[in-house]
Amino acid sequence: MLAEERHKIILNRLEAEHIVKLQDLVNDLHTSESTIRRDLHELEVQHLIRRVHGGAMSLQQRSEEQDMETKSSKNIQQKRIIAKIAAEQIKDNECIYIDAGSTTLEMISFIHAKNVNVVTNGYAHVEALVKKNMATYLIGGMMKPNTRAFIGSIAIQALDTFRFDRAFIGVNGIDIDMGYTTPDPEEAMIKRRAQELALKSYILADSSKFTEVSFSKMFDLSKASIITNELPQAVKDMILKETTVIESK
């Protein structure tokens, strides 16, 4: 098989699956590991893929951010699994922070703990919380139209008046070197401050978020536990060296 044909197959696999393992490519393309490594190197030089430990991943625009409707329609089943696990971490009488985001929005319906006080910067989250008859505080600030998240200095000031037992935070990328990242620097500041104000923080992320890197760093991997539907095998050992992962069974 010509190199160009292998490259096309690799790119098609990445478009469909987002991340591929080196050994799977060796087996599927019936070629040597050294040949596949060379293919991946050439594709990375062309800025078509990103190599990771044990394989490769597709690229995304680091500053690109989807709107709330688009996010909510993707990976729905995985998000519900993660949301249920996240809600189960909450105990009676706790004060918690729920970050704006589609996965954190899903977790609200699964909260069964009693007498919980909730602070959020998610406009879309308020109605769901009120329907659950939960004590809810919405921080102010400037609202981003696409994610419906309140951000900016006013939001930070409002956030600073609270302390949390737990914070549940959304993310766009999880990477060994870059930590947790998100496209918007101002939204990253809100997420970072919420983590600092919480005794325990959780990142809610489906498996597609691993090895992604967005524009703005939130904080290091060790600062929060990860709740996910599946921890990809390609990064499992390295992630577990840095933090705790709660994975669906």
C-alpha positions in Angstrom: 0.0 0.0 0.0 1.3 3.4 -0.9 2.0 6.0 1.8 -0.6 8.3 0.4 -3.2 5.6 0.8 -2.2 4.9 4.4 -2.4 8.6 5.2 -5.9 8.8 3.8 -7.0 5.8 5.8 -5.5 7.2 9.0 -7.1 10.6 8.5 -10.5 9.0 7.8 -10.2 6.9 10.9 -9.4 10.0 13.0 -12.3 11.9 11.5 -14.6 9.1 12.6 -13.0 8.1 15.9 -11.0 11.2 17.0 -8.2 9.1 18.4 -6.5 6.0 17.1 -4.0 3.6 18.6 -0.7 2.8 17.0 -1.1 -0.9 17.3 -4.5 -0.9 15.8 -3.1 0.9 12.7 -0.3 -1.6 12.5 -2.8 -4.5 12.5 -5.5 -2.9 10.3 -3.0 -1.7 7.6 -0.9 -4.8 7.7 2.4 -3.0 8.0 5.2 -2.4 10.5 5.2 -0.2 13.5 8.1 1.8 12.2 6.2 2.5 9.0 3.1 3.7 10.9 5.3 5.9 13.2 6.8 7.5 10.1 3.3 8.0 8.6 2.1 9.7 11.8 5.3 11.9 11.9 4.7 13.0 8.3 1.0 13.8 9.0 2.0 15.8 12.1 4.6 17.8 10.2 1.8 18.7 7.8 -0.3 19.9 10.8 -3.0 17.3 10.0 -2.9 15.3 13.2 -1.4 15.4 16.7 0.7 12.4 17.9 0.1 11.2 21.4 1.5 8.4 23.5 0.6 5.2 21.8 -1.2 6.7 18.8 -2.6 9.9 17.3 -5.5 12.3 17.6 -7.4 14.7 15.3 -6.9 18.4 15.6 -9.5 21.1 16.6 -9.4 24.8 16.5 -8.1 25.8 20.0 -10.3 28.9 20.3 -13.4 27.3 18.7 -16.4 26.9 21.0 -19.8 25.4 20.1 -23.0 26.9 21.3 -25.1 25.4 24.1 -27.6 23.7 21.7 -24.9 22.0 19.7 -23.1 20.8 22.9 -26.3 19.5 24.4 -27.0 17.4 21.3 -23.6 15.6 21.3 -22.6 12.4 23.2 -25.9 12.6 25.1 -25.7 9.1 26.6 -22.2 9.5 27.8 -23.1 12.9 29.4 -26.0 11.3 31.3 -23.8 8.6 32.6 -21.2 11.2 33.8 -23.9 13.4 35.2 -25.4 10.6 37.3 -22.0 9.7 38.7 -21.4 13.4 39.5 -24.7 13.9 41.3 -24.0 10.8 43.4 -21.0 12.6 44.9 -23.2 15.3 46.6 -24.1 14.7 50.2 -27.0 16.2 52.3 -26.5 19.8 53.5 -23.6 20.6 51.2 -22.9 23.8 49.4 -21.8 23.2 45.8 -20.8 25.0 42.6 -22.2 23.9 39.3 -20.4 25.3 36.3 -22.1 26.3 33.1 -22.1 23.6 30.5 -24.1 20.8 28.9 -22.8 18.0 31.0 -23.2 19.9 34.3 -26.8 20.8 33.2 -27.6 17.1 32.8 -26.5 16.3 36.4 -29.2 18.5 38.0 -32.0 16.0 37.4 -29.9 13.3 39.2 -29.4 15.2 42.4 -31.2 13.5 45.3 -29.2 14.9 48.3 -31.3 17.0 50.6 -30.9 20.7 51.7 -28.2 21.4 49.1 -27.3 25.0 48.3 -26.2 25.6 44.7 -24.2 28.4 43.1 -23.9 28.5 39.3 -22.8 30.8 36.5 -25.1 28.9 34.0 -28.2 30.8 33.0 -29.7 27.6 31.5 -29.1 25.8 34.9 -31.3 28.1 37.0 -34.7 26.9 35.8 -33.7 23.2 36.2 -32.5 23.9 39.8 -35.6 25.9 40.7 -37.8 23.1 39.4 -36.0 20.8 41.9 -36.8 23.3 44.7 -33.1 23.7 45.4 -31.7 26.9 47.0 -30.0 28.5 44.0 -27.7 31.5 43.6 -26.9 32.8 40.1 -23.8 34.9 40.0 -24.0 38.0 37.8 -21.6 39.4 35.2 -21.6 39.4 31.5 -23.4 36.6 29.8 -21.8 34.8 26.8 -24.6 34.3 24.2 -23.3 31.0 22.9 -22.7 29.1 26.2 -25.1 31.2 28.4 -22.3 31.4 31.0 -21.8 34.5 33.2 -18.2 35.6 33.1 -16.0 38.7 33.8 -14.9 40.7 36.8 -18.4 41.1 38.3 -18.8 37.3 38.1 -15.5 36.8 39.9 -16.4 39.2 42.6 -19.8 37.5 43.2 -18.1 34.1 43.2 -15.6 35.3 45.9 -18.5 35.6 48.4 -19.0 31.9 48.5 -17.2 28.7 49.7 -18.0 25.3 48.4 -17.9 21.7 49.6 -17.7 20.6 46.0 -17.3 22.2 42.6 -18.5 20.5 39.3 -16.7 22.0 36.3 -17.0 21.5 32.6 -14.0 21.3 30.3 -13.1 21.3 26.6 -9.7 19.6 26.8 -7.7 17.3 29.1 -4.0 17.0 28.4 -1.1 15.6 30.4 1.1 18.6 29.8 -1.4 21.4 29.5 -3.9 20.3 32.1 -7.6 21.3 31.8 -8.3 23.8 29.1 -11.2 25.8 27.6 -11.5 28.2 24.6 -12.3 31.4 26.5 -9.8 33.0 28.9 -12.5 34.7 30.9 -14.5 31.5 31.3 -11.2 29.8 32.3 -10.8 32.4 35.1 -14.3 31.5 36.5 -13.6 27.8 36.4 -10.2 28.3 38.1 -11.6 30.5 40.9 -14.4 28.0 41.5 -11.9 25.2 41.9 -9.9 27.4 44.3 -13.0 28.0 46.5 -14.0 24.3 46.7 -12.8 21.7 49.2 -13.2 19.1 46.4 -13.4 19.7 42.6 -14.5 17.4 39.8 -14.0 17.8 36.1 -16.9 16.3 34.1 -15.7 15.1 30.7 -16.6 12.4 28.2 -13.9 10.4 26.6 -13.6 12.7 23.5 -12.1 15.5 25.7 -8.9 13.6 26.5 -5.7 14.7 24.7 -7.6 17.8 23.4 -6.0 21.2 24.1 -8.0 24.5 24.0 -6.7 28.0 24.1 -6.9 28.8 27.8 -5.5 26.7 30.7 -7.8 26.4 33.7 -5.5 24.5 36.1 -3.3 21.4 36.4 -4.7 17.9 36.3 -3.9 17.3 40.0 -6.3 20.1 41.1 -9.5 18.1 40.4 -10.7 14.6 40.1 -12.1 13.5 36.7 -15.6 12.0 36.2 -15.9 10.3 32.8 -17.7 7.6 30.9 -14.4 6.1 29.7 -10.7 6.8 30.3 -9.0 6.1 26.9 -6.4 3.4 27.3 -3.8 5.4 25.4 -3.6 8.0 28.2 -4.8 5.9 31.2 -1.5 5.3 32.9 -0.3 9.0 32.6 -3.6 10.4 33.7 -3.8 8.2 36.8 -0.4 9.3 37.9 -1.7 12.9 38.1 -5.2 12.6 39.5 -8.1 10.4 40.6 -10.6 9.2 37.9 -14.2 8.1 38.6 -15.2 6.0 35.6 -18.5 4.4 34.8 -18.6 0.7 35.4 
